[in-house]
Amino acid sequence: MTKIILSGCTGHMGRTIRDCVAQRDHCEIVAGFGMGEHDCPFPVYTDPMLCKEHGNVIIDFSHPTLLSPLLQFACKNKIPAVICTTGLSDEQVEQIHIASQTIPIFFSANMSLGINLMIELAKKAAKILSPAFDIEIIERHHNQKIDAPSGTALMLADAINETLGGTEHYVYDRHSVREKRDKNEIGIHSIRGGTIVGEHEVLFAGNNEMLSLTHTATSKAVFAEGAINAALFLTNREAGMYNMKDMIDA
């Protein structure tokens, strides 16, 4: 039985993960980190360092401000961690890489298998179509999402940019700049509204033709299941950084 410690257990994704774990026989949540009132059937701590329960792995769907104490707890207790929180700064990403020298860390801004396939397709399309096609990324999420652009939109942009040799720069807002579109830019646009779970589109716009790659998530469960699978994959791994590609290729 894999024992999971769930960071962000009182949030929307935390509740979804709790529901998904409850349907599995080979894992259970033994403790959580969270804030506010809750109905969790396990101990919940506001400070990770106060946790008394032993876990085999941590799943983190919380807030960037909680990253440092979470990594401190994980490294001190030698517990692998699946980091799914988005909106992290470059300094925080560096903290994750440093922690991975001590513990196994699975780090991905999106836990969907479909999104990760979309990334590979976008890289192939960019290699074939660039520079004749302009590249735009549009992401849509619910009105409660805090960070913009989404971590997944940046994953897509970074993957495309790496494929193109790092020659592209990102443009997030054009209303303040009255000039023609630069050929070496990737436009990234964020839409927030209603209860949209998550939709990402990569648009390749050429002369007289367009190619669009789109992924739509209809339930948060797709991300929860991906995180749980990553947690099971991460147990008994050596220290280091892991991602969705590692799990797919395993």
PADRENTOR-319025 format. One record per residue: residue in one letter; chain; x, y, z of N, C-alpha, C in turn. Coordinates in pm, whole numbers, plus 50000, padded with zeros to 5 digits. Layout:
BEGIN
<r "a" "A" <X Y Z> <X Y Z> <X Y Z>>
...
END
This chain:
BEGIN
<r "m" "A" <50084 49880 50000> <50000 50000 50000> <50088 50125 50000>>
<r "t" "A" <50072 50212 49900> <50148 50336 49893> <50079 50443 49976>>
<r "k" "A" <50152 50500 50071> <50098 50602 50159> <50132 50741 50105>>
<r "i" "A" <50027 50820 50079> <50042 50951 50016> <50018 51062 50118>>
<r "i" "A" <50105 51164 50116> <50080 51288 50188> <50039 51392 50083>>
<r "l" "A" <49922 51453 50102> <49865 51541 50000> <49875 51687 50042>>
<r "s" "A" <49958 51762 49974> <49972 51906 49999> <49871 51981 49913>>
<r "g" "A" <49792 52067 49979> <49682 52132 49910> <49555 52050 49920>>
<r "c" "A" <49544 51971 50025> <49433 51875 50039> <49297 51942 50056>>
<r "t" "A" <49294 52070 50097> <49166 52138 50119> <49120 52217 49997>>
<r "g" "A" <49201 52218 49891> <49165 52292 49770> <49084 52207 49673>>
<r "h" "A" <49048 52267 49559> <48966 52197 49459> <49036 52073 49405>>
<r "m" "A" <49163 52088 49366> <49236 51972 49315> <49260 51870 49425>>
<r "g" "A" <49281 51918 49546> <49300 51826 49658> <49180 51737 49677>>
<r "r" "A" <49060 51794 49669> <48938 51714 49684> <48923 51614 49570>>
<r "t" "A" <48962 51656 49450> <48953 51565 49336> <49049 51448 49353>>
<r "i" "A" <49170 51475 49400> <49266 51368 49423> <49215 51273 49531>>
<r "r" "A" <49157 51329 49635> <49101 51245 49742> <48996 51150 49686>>
<r "d" "A" <48910 51199 49599> <48806 51115 49540> <48867 51004 49454>>
<r "c" "A" <48971 51040 49376> <49033 50942 49287> <49109 50835 49366>>
<r "v" "A" <49178 50876 49471> <49252 50780 49554> <49155 50684 49621>>
<r "a" "A" <49039 50736 49662> <48939 50652 49730> <48890 50537 49642>>
<r "q" "A" <48905 50551 49509> <48860 50448 49417> <48969 50346 49386>>
<r "r" "A" <49086 50364 49445> <49197 50272 49420> <49222 50186 49544>>
<r "d" "A" <49274 50066 49520> <49298 49972 49629> <49443 49971 49678>>
<r "h" "A" <49535 50026 49597> <49676 50011 49628> <49743 50138 49681>>
<r "c" "A" <49664 50240 49715> <49721 50361 49773> <49618 50427 49865>>
<r "e" "A" <49668 50508 49957> <49582 50579 50051> <49648 50709 50093>>
<r "i" "A" <49567 50806 50133> <49619 50934 50183> <49624 50925 50335>>
<r "v" "A" <49742 50946 50392> <49759 50931 50537> <49766 51065 50610>>
<r "a" "A" <49793 51173 50537> <49801 51306 50599> <49795 51411 50488>>
<r "g" "A" <49769 51534 50527> <49763 51641 50429> <49813 51772 50485>>
<r "f" "A" <49847 51863 50394> <49884 52000 50429> <49779 52091 50367>>
<r "g" "A" <49725 52182 50447> <49623 52271 50393> <49582 52377 50493>>
<r "m" "A" <49493 52466 50446> <49446 52577 50528> <49294 52575 50536>>
<r "g" "A" <49240 52631 50643> <49096 52651 50654> <49021 52526 50697>>
<r "e" "A" <48889 52538 50697> <48804 52426 50736> <48808 52316 50630>>
<r "h" "A" <48785 52194 50675> <48793 52082 50582> <48714 51964 50637>>
<r "d" "A" <48692 51867 50548> <48625 51743 50588> <48714 51622 50561>>
<r "c" "A" <48844 51645 50564> <48939 51538 50532> <48935 51428 50640>>
<r "p" "A" <48935 51301 50599> <48932 51190 50694> <49072 51152 50744>>
<r "f" "A" <49167 51245 50734> <49305 51221 50778> <49356 51349 50843>>
<r "p" "A" <49464 51342 50920> <49519 51462 50985> <49565 51565 50882>>
<r "v" "A" <49535 51692 50910> <49574 51802 50821> <49659 51902 50899>>
<r "y" "A" <49772 51940 50844> <49865 52031 50910> <49883 52158 50828>>
<r "t" "A" <49890 52271 50897> <49921 52397 50828> <50071 52413 50810>>
<r "d" "A" <50148 52346 50893> <50294 52348 50885> <50344 52207 50857>>
<r "p" "A" <50404 52182 50741> <50451 52046 50708> <50543 51986 50813>>
<r "m" "A" <50623 52069 50878> <50720 52017 50974> <50655 51957 51098>>
<r "l" "A" <50525 51980 51117> <50453 51924 51232> <50393 51787 51202>>
<r "c" "A" <50402 51743 51078> <50341 51617 51036> <50409 51499 51106>>
<r "k" "A" <50328 51414 51167> <50380 51297 51239> <50368 51167 51158>>
<r "e" "A" <50280 51168 51057> <50255 51046 50979> <50370 51022 50880>>
<r "h" "A" <50394 50894 50854> <50496 50858 50755> <50430 50837 50619>>
<r "g" "A" <50486 50896 50516> <50435 50878 50381> <50543 50826 50288>>
<r "n" "A" <50501 50755 50185> <50594 50706 50083> <50620 50810 49975>>
<r "v" "A" <50526 50904 49959> <50538 51004 49854> <50445 51121 49885>>
<r "i" "A" <50483 51239 49836> <50402 51360 49852> <50348 51401 49716>>
<r "i" "A" <50220 51440 49712> <50162 51503 49593> <50130 51647 49630>>
<r "d" "A" <50181 51741 49553> <50163 51883 49585> <50080 51954 49479>>
<r "f" "A" <49959 51991 49515> <49873 52078 49434> <49831 52193 49526>>
<r "s" "A" <49923 52281 49558> <49892 52384 49655> <49917 52524 49601>>
<r "h" "A" <50005 52598 49666> <50031 52738 49630> <50181 52760 49633>>
<r "p" "A" <50234 52846 49544> <50379 52867 49539> <50441 52907 49673>>
<r "t" "A" <50366 52977 49758> <50422 53021 49885> <50453 52905 49979>>
<r "l" "A" <50395 52788 49953> <50416 52671 50039> <50531 52583 49992>>
<r "l" "A" <50594 52620 49879> <50695 52531 49822> <50815 52510 49914>>
<r "s" "A" <50870 52617 49970> <50992 52606 50051> <50974 52513 50172>>
<r "p" "A" <50869 52534 50256> <50852 52441 50369> <50823 52299 50325>>
<r "l" "A" <50755 52284 50210> <50726 52150 50159> <50855 52078 50122>>
<r "l" "A" <50944 52145 50048> <51070 52085 50008> <51158 52057 50129>>
<r "q" "A" <51154 52147 50227> <51231 52125 50349> <51186 51998 50420>>
<r "f" "A" <51054 51980 50430> <50998 51861 50493> <51034 51735 50414>>
<r "a" "A" <51020 51742 50282> <51047 51626 50197> <51193 51585 50204>>
<r "c" "A" <51283 51681 50198> <51426 51649 50202> <51467 51596 50339>>
<r "k" "A" <51413 51656 50446> <51449 51611 50581> <51407 51467 50604>>
<r "n" "A" <51289 51430 50550> <51235 51296 50573> <51260 51200 50458>>
<r "k" "A" <51334 51248 50355> <51368 51166 50239> <51243 51106 50172>>
<r "i" "A" <51144 51192 50149> <51019 51149 50087> <51012 51204 49944>>
<r "p" "A" <50993 51120 49842> <50977 51168 49705> <50858 51264 49694>>
<r "a" "A" <50864 51355 49597> <50757 51454 49584> <50717 51473 49439>>
<r "v" "A" <50585 51476 49416> <50529 51509 49285> <50482 51654 49295>>
<r "i" "A" <50549 51745 49224> <50519 51888 49231> <50432 51926 49111>>
<r "c" "A" <50305 51958 49139> <50211 51995 49032> <50168 52141 49042>>
<r "t" "A" <50211 52211 49146> <50173 52351 49164> <50231 52436 49051>>
<r "t" "A" <50151 52529 48998> <50195 52617 48890> <50216 52759 48943>>
<r "g" "A" <50267 52846 48858> <50292 52985 48898> <50420 53002 48977>>
<r "l" "A" <50512 52907 48966> <50638 52914 49039> <50735 53009 48970>>
<r "s" "A" <50817 53077 49050> <50918 53166 48996> <51041 53086 48951>>
<r "d" "A" <51130 53152 48879> <51253 53085 48836> <51335 53041 48958>>
<r "e" "A" <51334 53123 49062> <51407 53088 49184> <51349 52963 49249>>
<r "q" "A" <51216 52951 49247> <51153 52833 49307> <51179 52708 49224>>
<r "v" "A" <51181 52722 49094> <51215 52608 49009> <51358 52562 49039>>
<r "e" "A" <51446 52658 49064> <51583 52624 49101> <51586 52550 49235>>
<r "q" "A" <51500 52591 49330> <51490 52520 49458> <51452 52372 49436>>
<r "i" "A" <51361 52350 49342> <51317 52214 49311> <51434 52131 49258>>
<r "h" "A" <51512 52192 49168> <51627 52120 49112> <51730 52089 49219>>
<r "i" "A" <51751 52181 49312> <51845 52157 49421> <51795 52043 49510>>
<r "a" "A" <51664 52044 49541> <51607 51939 49624> <51616 51802 49557>>
<r "s" "A" <51612 51800 49424> <51617 51672 49351> <51753 51604 49364>>
<r "q" "A" <51852 51675 49417> <51980 51612 49444> <51973 51523 49569>>
<r "t" "A" <51868 51544 49648> <51850 51470 49772> <51739 51366 49763>>
<r "i" "A" <51630 51401 49691> <51512 51314 49681> <51466 51306 49535>>
<r "p" "A" <51389 51202 49500> <51328 51198 49366> <51215 51301 49359>>
<r "i" "A" <51213 51380 49252> <51107 51479 49232> <51050 51464 49092>>
<r "f" "A" <50918 51453 49086> <50845 51451 48959> <50786 51590 48942>>
<r "f" "A" <50830 51663 48840> <50791 51802 48824> <50729 51824 48687>>
<r "s" "A" <50602 51864 48686> <50534 51892 48561> <50422 51992 48586>>
<r "a" "A" <50408 52089 48494> <50300 52187 48507> <50167 52129 48462>>
<r "n" "A" <50169 52014 48397> <50045 51951 48353> <50062 51800 48357>>
<r "m" "A" <49971 51733 48426> <49981 51589 48447> <49901 51508 48345>>
<r "s" "A" <49849 51572 48242> <49767 51504 48143> <49855 51435 48038>>
<r "l" "A" <49823 51310 48007> <49892 51237 47901> <49868 51304 47767>>
<r "g" "A" <49744 51350 47745> <49710 51416 47619> <49790 51542 47595>>
<r "i" "A" <49808 51623 47700> <49886 51746 47687> <50030 51716 47649>>
<r "n" "A" <50085 51614 47712> <50225 51580 47683> <50243 51526 47542>>
<r "l" "A" <50142 51458 47490> <50144 51418 47350> <50133 51540 47261>>
<r "m" "A" <50048 51636 47301> <50032 51760 47226> <50165 51835 47215>>
<r "i" "A" <50242 51835 47323> <50372 51902 47323> <50463 51841 47216>>
<r "e" "A" <50465 51707 47210> <50549 51641 47109> <50503 51674 46967>>
<r "l" "A" <50371 51680 46946> <50318 51715 46815> <50351 51859 46778>>
<r "a" "A" <50343 51950 46878> <50374 52090 46853> <50521 52109 46817>>
<r "k" "A" <50607 52033 46882> <50750 52041 46850> <50776 51996 46707>>
<r "k" "A" <50710 51888 46667> <50729 51838 46530> <50674 51937 46428>>
<r "a" "A" <50558 51994 46457> <50498 52092 46366> <50586 52216 46353>>
<r "a" "A" <50640 52262 46466> <50725 52381 46463> <50850 52357 46378>>
<r "k" "A" <50906 52239 46393> <51028 52205 46317> <51001 52206 46167>>
<r "i" "A" <50882 52161 46128> <50849 52152 45985> <50802 52287 45929>>
<r "l" "A" <50721 52361 46007> <50653 52480 45955> <50731 52611 45973>>
<r "s" "A" <50813 52619 46076> <50888 52742 46100> <51000 52758 45997>>
<r "p" "A" <51027 52883 45952> <50973 53011 45996> <50857 53063 45911>>
<r "a" "A" <50804 52980 45824> <50698 53027 45734> <50565 53051 45806>>
<r "f" "A" <50548 52990 45923> <50422 53003 45998> <50445 53078 46129>>
<r "d" "A" <50354 53169 46161> <50356 53235 46291> <50295 53142 46395>>
<r "i" "A" <50343 53152 46519> <50298 53062 46625> <50232 53141 46737>>
<r "e" "A" <50109 53104 46769> <50034 53166 46878> <49981 53057 46970>>
<r "i" "A" <49981 53083 47100> <49929 52990 47200> <49815 53057 47276>>
<r "i" "A" <49700 52992 47279> <49583 53044 47350> <49543 52945 47458>>
<r "e" "A" <49532 52993 47581> <49490 52904 47691> <49367 52963 47759>>
<r "r" "A" <49274 52873 47795> <49149 52913 47858> <49130 52834 47988>>
<r "h" "A" <49097 52906 48095> <49074 52842 48224> <48960 52911 48299>>
<r "h" "A" <48918 52848 48407> <48809 52900 48490> <48847 53033 48556>>
<r "n" "A" <48746 53102 48604> <48769 53237 48658> <48831 53239 48798>>
<r "q" "A" <48862 53121 48855> <48926 53116 48986> <49077 53092 48975>>
<r "k" "A" <49126 53069 48853> <49269 53042 48837> <49349 53170 48860>>
<r "i" "A" <49455 53160 48939> <49529 53279 48980> <49637 53317 48880>>
<r "d" "A" <49718 53220 48836> <49832 53254 48752> <49795 53263 48605>>
<r "a" "A" <49862 53351 48534> <49846 53366 48389> <49978 53417 48331>>
<r "p" "A" <50025 53359 48221> <49965 53246 48153> <49979 53117 48234>>
<r "s" "A" <49910 53015 48191> <49915 52887 48262> <50054 52825 48248>>
<r "g" "A" <50087 52740 48343> <50214 52669 48336> <50222 52582 48211>>
<r "t" "A" <50107 52529 48169> <50105 52444 48050> <50133 52525 47924>>
<r "a" "A" <50079 52647 47917> <50108 52734 47801> <50257 52762 47791>>
<r "l" "A" <50320 52784 47905> <50464 52808 47906> <50541 52680 47871>>
<r "m" "A" <50490 52564 47914> <50551 52436 47875> <50551 52423 47724>>
<r "l" "A" <50438 52453 47663> <50426 52444 47518> <50522 52542 47450>>
<r "a" "A" <50525 52666 47498> <50612 52767 47438> <50758 52728 47452>>
<r "d" "A" <50796 52681 47571> <50936 52644 47594> <50977 52526 47506>>
<r "a" "A" <50888 52428 47490> <50920 52312 47407> <50938 52353 47262>>
<r "i" "A" <50850 52440 47213> <50861 52488 47075> <50988 52570 47058>>
<r "n" "A" <51015 52659 47153> <51132 52745 47145> <51260 52664 47145>>
<r "e" "A" <51265 52560 47229> <51383 52474 47234> <51404 52403 47100>>
<r "t" "A" <51294 52359 47039> <51301 52294 46908> <51357 52387 46802>>
<r "l" "A" <51325 52518 46817> <51369 52617 46719> <51503 52681 46756>>
<r "g" "A" <51573 52621 46851> <51706 52668 46886> <51709 52786 46981>>
<r "g" "A" <51599 52811 47051> <51595 52921 47147> <51593 53059 47083>>
<r "t" "A" <51547 53067 46959> <51548 53195 46886> <51424 53281 46911>>
<r "e" "A" <51322 53223 46974> <51194 53294 46988> <51186 53372 47120>>
<r "h" "A" <51106 53478 47119> <51074 53548 47242> <50923 53552 47258>>
<r "y" "A" <50877 53566 47383> <50734 53555 47411> <50672 53694 47424>>
<r "v" "A" <50554 53708 47365> <50477 53834 47375> <50344 53802 47439>>
<r "y" "A" <50319 53864 47554> <50198 53835 47631> <50086 53936 47610>>
<r "d" "A" <50119 54054 47562> <50018 54158 47551> <50062 54258 47444>>
<r "r" "A" <49982 54275 47342> <50022 54361 47230> <49956 54499 47231>>
<r "h" "A" <49860 54523 47321> <49783 54647 47310> <49870 54771 47335>>
<r "s" "A" <49982 54755 47408> <50066 54870 47439> <50177 54893 47336>>
<r "v" "A" <50189 54803 47238> <50293 54816 47137> <50229 54818 46999>>
<r "r" "A" <50234 54930 46933> <50173 54944 46801> <50280 54924 46694>>
<r "e" "A" <50300 54797 46658> <50397 54764 46556> <50364 54627 46501>>
<r "k" "A" <50421 54595 46385> <50395 54466 46323> <50451 54353 46408>>
<r "r" "A" <50391 54238 46391> <50435 54118 46463> <50575 54078 46417>>
<r "d" "A" <50662 54051 46513> <50797 54005 46483> <50792 53858 46443>>
<r "k" "A" <50874 53818 46348> <50871 53679 46301> <50924 53583 46407>>
<r "n" "A" <51005 53632 46499> <51063 53544 46601> <50992 53561 46736>>
<r "e" "A" <50862 53563 46731> <50788 53573 46856> <50683 53463 46865>>
<r "i" "A" <50652 53426 46986> <50540 53336 47014> <50441 53414 47100>>
<r "g" "A" <50324 53437 47045> <50222 53508 47121> <50153 53413 47218>>
<r "i" "A" <50133 53458 47342> <50068 53376 47443> <49951 53454 47502>>
<r "h" "A" <49832 53396 47495> <49710 53467 47534> <49633 53387 47640>>
<r "s" "A" <49585 53456 47741> <49512 53392 47851> <49367 53439 47855>>
<r "i" "A" <49277 53344 47869> <49134 53372 47884> <49088 53310 48016>>
<r "r" "A" <49014 53386 48095> <48961 53338 48223> <48810 53359 48226>>
<r "g" "A" <48737 53252 48252> <48593 53268 48258> <48519 53142 48298>>
<r "g" "A" <48410 53160 48370> <48321 53050 48403> <48391 52935 48472>>
<r "t" "A" <48355 52815 48429> <48408 52693 48491> <48495 52612 48395>>
<r "i" "A" <48558 52679 48299> <48644 52610 48202> <48754 52535 48278>>
<r "v" "A" <48760 52406 48262> <48861 52325 48332> <48999 52355 48277>>
<r "g" "A" <49012 52355 48148> <49140 52386 48087> <49139 52354 47939>>
<r "e" "A" <49179 52451 47857> <49189 52429 47713> <49313 52501 47662>>
<r "h" "A" <49391 52431 47582> <49513 52488 47524> <49514 52467 47373>>
<r "e" "A" <49549 52571 47302> <49556 52565 47156> <49689 52623 47109>>
<r "v" "A" <49754 52552 47020> <49872 52606 46952> <49832 52629 46807>>
<r "l" "A" <49840 52753 46765> <49798 52792 46629> <49920 52823 46544>>
<r "f" "A" <49933 52754 46434> <50037 52781 46335> <49970 52849 46217>>
<r "a" "A" <49997 52978 46198> <49929 53057 46095> <50027 53090 45982>>
<r "g" "A" <49999 53035 45863> <50083 53062 45747> <50009 53140 45642>>
<r "n" "A" <50064 53148 45523> <49998 53216 45412> <49889 53127 45354>>
<r "n" "A" <49766 53169 45372> <49649 53102 45316> <49616 52967 45380>>
<r "e" "A" <49678 52935 45494> <49643 52812 45564> <49681 52821 45711>>
<r "m" "A" <49611 52745 45794> <49639 52740 45937> <49632 52597 45987>>
<r "l" "A" <49714 52569 46087> <49710 52440 46156> <49688 52468 46304>>
<r "s" "A" <49592 52399 46364> <49562 52419 46505> <49569 52287 46580>>
<r "l" "A" <49644 52285 46691> <49649 52171 46781> <49577 52213 46909>>
<r "t" "A" <49477 52136 46951> <49396 52174 47066> <49378 52057 47162>>
<r "h" "A" <49391 52087 47288> <49361 51989 47393> <49260 52049 47489>>
<r "t" "A" <49155 51974 47520> <49051 52020 47611> <49035 51920 47725>>
<r "a" "A" <49046 51969 47847> <49020 51887 47965> <48877 51913 48010>>
<r "t" "A" <48799 51809 48027> <48660 51824 48067> <48637 51797 48215>>
<r "s" "A" <48742 51751 48284> <48731 51723 48427> <48868 51734 48490>>
<r "k" "A" <48873 51784 48614> <48999 51791 48687> <49054 51651 48717>>
<r "a" "A" <48969 51550 48703> <49012 51414 48735> <49128 51370 48647>>
<r "v" "A" <49138 51422 48525> <49247 51383 48436> <49381 51422 48496>>
<r "f" "A" <49387 51538 48564> <49511 51582 48626> <49536 51506 48756>>
<r "a" "A" <49429 51477 48829> <49442 51402 48953> <49495 51262 48926>>
<r "e" "A" <49437 51193 48827> <49483 51058 48794> <49629 51059 48749>>
<r "g" "A" <49666 51160 48674> <49805 51171 48630> <49900 51189 48748>>
<r "a" "A" <49859 51271 48845> <49942 51295 48963> <49957 51168 49047>>
<r "i" "A" <49848 51095 49062> <49853 50970 49139> <49943 50869 49069>>
<r "n" "A" <49929 50857 48938> <50016 50765 48863> <50163 50805 48876>>
<r "a" "A" <50189 50937 48875> <50326 50985 48892> <50379 50951 49031>>
<r "a" "A" <50293 50961 49132> <50333 50928 49269> <50372 50781 49280>>
<r "l" "A" <50292 50695 49220> <50322 50551 49223> <50450 50521 49146>>
<r "f" "A" <50471 50593 49035> <50592 50576 48955> <50716 50619 49033>>
<r "l" "A" <50702 50724 49115> <50817 50787 49179> <50871 50707 49298>>
<r "t" "A" <50786 50627 49361> <50831 50552 49479> <50944 50456 49441>>
<r "n" "A" <51043 50449 49526> <51159 50361 49508> <51252 50404 49394>>
<r "r" "A" <51235 50529 49347> <51328 50582 49247> <51447 50648 49317>>
<r "e" "A" <51555 50660 49243> <51673 50730 49295> <51648 50880 49290>>
<r "a" "A" <51725 50957 49367> <51714 51102 49366> <51738 51155 49225>>
<r "g" "A" <51664 51259 49190> <51677 51318 49058> <51546 51380 49012>>
<r "m" "A" <51550 51441 48895> <51432 51505 48837> <51365 51409 48739>>
<r "y" "A" <51233 51397 48749> <51155 51312 48660> <51038 51392 48604>>
<r "n" "A" <50990 51351 48486> <50875 51417 48426> <50786 51315 48356>>
<r "m" "A" <50684 51364 48288> <50588 51277 48225> <50652 51185 48121>>
<r "k" "A" <50749 51235 48048> <50816 51152 47947> <50885 51033 48012>>
<r "d" "A" <50945 51054 48129> <51009 50943 48200> <50906 50835 48235>>
<r "m" "A" <50787 50879 48280> <50686 50783 48318> <50630 50710 48197>>
<r "i" "A" <50613 50783 48087> <50559 50721 47964> <50657 50618 47909>>
<r "d" "A" <50787 50650 47916> <50890 50562 47859> <50926 50446 47951>>
<r "a" "A" <50882 50451 48077> <50920 50347 48174> <50858 50212 48139>>
END
